[in-house]
Amino acid sequence: MPELPEAESARTVIARSALGRRIVDVDDSDSYVCRPHEPGELRHALEGATLRAAHRRGKSLWCTVDTGGVLGVHLGMSGKIVIAAADGTEVDGGDNWEFGRLPGDYRHARFSLTFRDGGALHLIDPRRLGRIRLDPHLDDLGPDAADIDLPPFLSALGTGRTAIKARLLDQHALAGIGNLLADEILSRAALNPARPVRSLSDQERARLHESVVGAVGDALTGGGVHTLASVSQRHSRGRCPVDGTPLLKSSVGGRTSFWCPRHQGALQPSRPER
């Protein structure tokens, strides 16, 4: 499912294939994906405009428009940005996963921009969990997980009784980490997802930061979170990619978690901080 790496792929697609092209038509008829805008509101705001730049923080995308507005894009759990030529041929869709869709299949397009040259940008979203809106609220997002240094990471991690995994998933604290990426990070860091943040030693906090940087970097390089070692093992017979131990499944912070009872098993550090 789309997390930071998939959002970055979508941003790259827009930056590579949609900027500088005049918009002549907008399909904003899906009132759920385009909420709270009424059908036609996005068309009125975007017709005649040109996308100027594509930006991302965490899982959120936004494009500045030469008319002064901001077009916000959130992929949800199944969204993907694709660019089509005037004849309908898909010319750019990135290289990330999708639910069995073949190139050129736009049946689940929930929002589309048509350009003056006849090409189009589509948000393909089978589950309708994505979101398109004007002037999105971005101020409450935490720092981006793709390039965060240790001091701001430690500040974002904080303290308290919150489970480590729940803190990693808190987009207000750290933007971009989703459920699958969090499990990979905690596997690499050899930390139980349910441990409270306050139980982490300084060494474990530094190790967790290294795991965030490493896992996000590997997913960006590999083409998405589906390329990470732990993701293919998220099932009832899954085994730890580190030591081969059968994985356990539990709920942490309301999210399904797979973790290794051998190298991630301890709920407390061996030497609690005093």
N, C-alpha and C positions, 0 to 999 in steps of 0.2 A: 504494500500500500504506500502511496506517496508520503515520503518524509523529506527531510532537507535535501538529500541528493536528487530525488525526483523533481523537487521544486526547482533546484538549480538547473537541471536538464531542461525544464520547461522555460525557464528564464533565458537560457542559452538559445533555445529554438526561436523565441520571440526576438531576441537581440540579433540573431543571425539572419532571420528570414522575414520579419514583419516590420521592422523600423523603417521610417521614411516613406511608407506607402500610404497613399490617401484613401481614407475610408469612405465608401459610397453607399454602403448599406449595413444594417445591423439587425441581426435576429436575436431579439431579447424576449421572445414570446414565452419562454419557460419562467413563469412567475415565481417558482420556488427557488430555482438556482439564482435568479436575479433579484430576489427579495432584498430590501423592501421596495424596490423600484416597480412601478407599474409598467406593463408592456408599452413600449414606445418611448419611455423616459430615457433609457440608455441610447436608443437610436437618435433621439433629439439632441443629446449631449455630444454624440460622437460622429455623426454624419458630417463629412467634410473635413474632419480632423486628421492628423497624422500622429502615429505613435512616435515619440521622440526618444525615449530610453526605457530599458527594462531593468527593474531592481528586485532584490530579494532580501528578506531577513527571515531566517528560520524557514518555515513552510509557506510563508506569505509572499506573494508576488504583487508588484504594482508597476504600471507603466505611466510615465508622464506623457501628456498630450500637448501638442503645440498650441491648443486653444486655452491652455492653462489648467485643465482638470487632471485628475488622477484616476486611472482605471485599476481597481483592485481585483486580483484573481487568487482564489484559494482552490486547490485541487481536490480537497476533501480526501476520501479514501480510494477513489477509483478514477480520478480525473487525469487527463492528459491533453496537452496542447499539441495540435498538428497543423501544419500549413499545407494547403492544397493549391495546385495550379489552376488556371482558368478552365481546363478540361476535366477537373476533378481528380487528377493524379496527385497522390500524396507526395510532396517534395521534401518535407522535413517534419519529423516527429520525434527526434531524439533517438536514444537507443535503450530506453528503459522498458520495464515490464508492462504488460497490459493483459486484460482478461480475454485472451484468445482472439482479439480483434485483428482482422487482416487489413493491411494498408489500403486506404481508399474507402473503408466502411465508415460512413458518417451517420449511421442510424441513431446513434446516441449523442449527437451534437446538441448540447444544451444552450450554447451561446456561440454566435458566429459574427465575424467581421468580414465583409466583402470589400476588396480593394479595387481601385480604379482600373487596374490591369486585368481584373477578372479573378484573380486569386483570392484565397480566403484563409482566415484563421478560425479554427474550431476548438472549443472546449468539448472534448469527448468524455462523457461521464455516465457510465451505465447505471450507477446507483444514485445519481442525482444528489450527491453529498458535497459537491463543490459549491463555490459561491462567487458571484460577480457583483461588484458594487462600486459606485463612484465614491471617491474620497474616503477610502477605508481608514479605520482607526488603527494606527500602528504604534502609537506612543507607549502602549502598555506591553509591548513585546520586550523580552529580555535580550541580552546580547546574543549575536549569532554564534551557534556552536561550531561553525566551520573554521573560524579563525580566532577563537578566544584564547588569550594568554592566561597564565596561571593566576595572577592576582585578581583579575575580574571573575575568573572561574570560581575561585575560593569565595569571593563575595557573593556570587550567585548561588553557590551551594549552601552557604549559610550554616545554621545549626538547628537544634530542635529535635522533636520526636518524629518528624516526617520520615517515612521510608526513603532510602536513597533513590529507588526507582521512581517514586512519586515526584521527588524533587527534580529529577532529570526530565520528567515528562511535563513539568510545569513551564508552559511557554512564557509566563511572566518572569520566571527566573532565568531560563536559558532557552532560546528559541531554536527549534529545528529538530529536536530529538523526539521520535515517536516510539511506539511500543517495541518494534522489532530492533531498531537501532539501540534502544536502551538495554535490551537483553544481551546483545552482542558486546556492548561496552562493559557491562557488569561481568560477563564471562571473562573478558580480557583482563579486567581489573581484579578478578578472583574475589568478588564481593557478593554477599547474599543480597538480593534485591529488597528484602524486607528489613534489613538493618536500619536503625534510625541514623539520620545524618550526624547527630551529635556523638555517635560512638566511633566515628572515623578518626584515626590518628593522622598526624600531619603527613606521614609517609603514604598512607592509604589515599588521602586527598590528592596528593601529587600523582599517585599511580592512576587514580580515577581520571584526572585531567589528561594524562598521557593516553589513556584508553579512549577518551572522547575524541581527542585529536586524531589518533590512529584509525579508529573505526570510521569516523566521518570521512577522513582522507581516503581510506581504502574504498568506501562506498562511492565517493565521487569519481575516483579513478576507474573503478570497476563498472560503473554504469547504474548503480542503485543499490539499495539495501538488500535486494534479493541475491546479490553476489557474495554477501558475507557468510562466513563459515557456519554460524549458528542458525541461520534462517531456515535452511533446508531440514534442520533437525527439530523444528517446532511441530512435533506430532507425538502421538502416544508411544511410539517406539523409538523416539529420537535419542541420540547419544551425544554426549559432550564432545565437541570438536577438540578439546584440549586433552582429555584423558580417556575418552570412550565410555565413561560411566553413564548409565541410563539417566536421562533427565527427569526431573520432577516438574510437575505442573501445579501452579497455585495462582491465587489472585492477589496482586499487590497494588494498592491504590486504585482498586476497581478494574485493573487490567490483567488479562491473562499473561502469566509469566512462565517461562521455561528456564530452569537453572540446574546447575550441577551440585548434588549434595556432597560431592567429594571436595572439589577445590573452591566451591563457593558456600560451603555448608554452614559456617559459623554465623550465628546471629549477633555475636559480640566479638570484639577483637581479642586476641590472645592475651594482650596486656592493655587493659582499659586505661585510657588517659585519666590522670588524676587532676 
